[in-house]
């Protein structure tokens, strides 16, 4: 017997000793996974939107008023 067969037999023995899963258990597990995946996608999208907003806002905030007078030591 190799390790894979030993592990497989041990898992089968454990499964035989347990009661079967309740009806609808798989559906509940899949629903929880779907919700987690949706939340993860939403949080990644929100984070990306925040990063883009900051990347766009920083140059706009930094531009400030610029001195466009022409006059410098011309009339002195």
C-alpha positions as a Markdown table, in Angstrom:
| # | Residue | x | y | z |
|---|---|---|---|---|
| 1 | Unk | 0.0 | 0.0 | 0.0 |
| 2 | Unk | 1.3 | 3.4 | -0.8 |
| 3 | Unk | 0.5 | 6.6 | 1.0 |
| 4 | Unk | -2.4 | 7.6 | -1.3 |
| 5 | Unk | -4.2 | 4.4 | -0.6 |
| 6 | Unk | -3.6 | 4.7 | 3.2 |
| 7 | Unk | -5.0 | 8.2 | 3.2 |
| 8 | Unk | -8.0 | 7.2 | 1.0 |
| 9 | Unk | -8.8 | 4.3 | 3.4 |
| 10 | Unk | -8.5 | 6.4 | 6.5 |
| 11 | Unk | -10.8 | 9.1 | 5.0 |
| 12 | Unk | -13.3 | 6.4 | 4.0 |
| 13 | Unk | -13.3 | 5.0 | 7.5 |
| 14 | Unk | -13.9 | 8.4 | 9.0 |
| 15 | Unk | -16.7 | 9.1 | 6.5 |
| 16 | Unk | -18.4 | 5.8 | 7.4 |
| 17 | Unk | -18.4 | 6.8 | 11.1 |
| 18 | Unk | -20.2 | 10.1 | 10.5 |
| 19 | Unk | -23.9 | 10.7 | 9.9 |
| 20 | Unk | -24.9 | 11.8 | 6.4 |
| 21 | Unk | -25.1 | 15.6 | 5.7 |
| 22 | Unk | -28.5 | 17.2 | 6.2 |
| 23 | Unk | -30.7 | 17.8 | 3.1 |
| 24 | Unk | -29.8 | 21.1 | 1.4 |
| 25 | Unk | -26.3 | 21.2 | 3.0 |
| 26 | Unk | -24.5 | 21.5 | -0.3 |
| 27 | Unk | -26.9 | 24.3 | -1.4 |
| 28 | Unk | -26.2 | 26.2 | 1.8 |
| 29 | Unk | -22.4 | 25.8 | 1.4 |
| 30 | Unk | -22.5 | 26.9 | -2.3 |
| 31 | Unk | -24.7 | 29.9 | -1.3 |
| 32 | Unk | -22.1 | 31.0 | 1.3 |
| 33 | Unk | -19.3 | 30.6 | -1.1 |
| 34 | Unk | -21.2 | 32.7 | -3.7 |
| 35 | Unk | -21.8 | 35.5 | -1.2 |
| 36 | Unk | -18.2 | 35.5 | -0.1 |
| 37 | Unk | -17.1 | 35.7 | -3.7 |
| 38 | Unk | -19.5 | 38.5 | -4.5 |
| 39 | Unk | -18.3 | 40.4 | -1.4 |
| 40 | Unk | -14.7 | 39.9 | -2.4 |
| 41 | Unk | -15.4 | 41.2 | -5.9 |
| 42 | Unk | -17.3 | 44.2 | -4.6 |
| 43 | Unk | -14.5 | 45.1 | -2.2 |
| 44 | Unk | -11.8 | 44.8 | -4.9 |
| 45 | Unk | -13.9 | 47.0 | -7.2 |
| 46 | Unk | -14.4 | 49.6 | -4.4 |
| 47 | Unk | -10.7 | 49.5 | -3.6 |
| 48 | Unk | -9.8 | 50.0 | -7.3 |
| 49 | Unk | -12.2 | 52.9 | -7.6 |
| 50 | Unk | -10.7 | 54.5 | -4.5 |
| 51 | Unk | -7.2 | 54.1 | -5.9 |
| 52 | Unk | -8.2 | 55.6 | -9.2 |
| 53 | Unk | -10.0 | 58.5 | -7.5 |
| 54 | Unk | -6.9 | 59.3 | -5.5 |
| 55 | Unk | -4.6 | 59.0 | -8.5 |
| 56 | Unk | -6.8 | 61.5 | -10.4 |
| 57 | Unk | -7.4 | 63.9 | -7.5 |
| 58 | Unk | -3.8 | 64.3 | -6.4 |
| 59 | Unk | -2.5 | 66.0 | -9.6 |
| 60 | Unk | -5.6 | 68.3 | -9.6 |
| 61 | Unk | -5.0 | 69.3 | -6.0 |
| 62 | Unk | -1.3 | 69.8 | -6.5 |
| 63 | Unk | -1.7 | 72.1 | -9.6 |
| 64 | Unk | -2.6 | 75.2 | -7.5 |
| 65 | Unk | -2.5 | 78.8 | -8.8 |
| 66 | Unk | 0.3 | 79.5 | -11.2 |
| 67 | Unk | 1.9 | 82.9 | -11.6 |
| 68 | Unk | 1.1 | 83.9 | -15.2 |
| 69 | Unk | 2.1 | 87.6 | -15.0 |
| 70 | Unk | 4.4 | 88.6 | -18.0 |
| 71 | Unk | 5.8 | 92.8 | -16.2 |
| 72 | Unk | 9.2 | 90.6 | -14.0 |
| 73 | Unk | 12.0 | 93.2 | -14.2 |
| 74 | Unk | 10.7 | 94.8 | -17.5 |
| 75 | Unk | 9.6 | 98.1 | -15.9 |
| 76 | Unk | 12.1 | 98.5 | -13.2 |
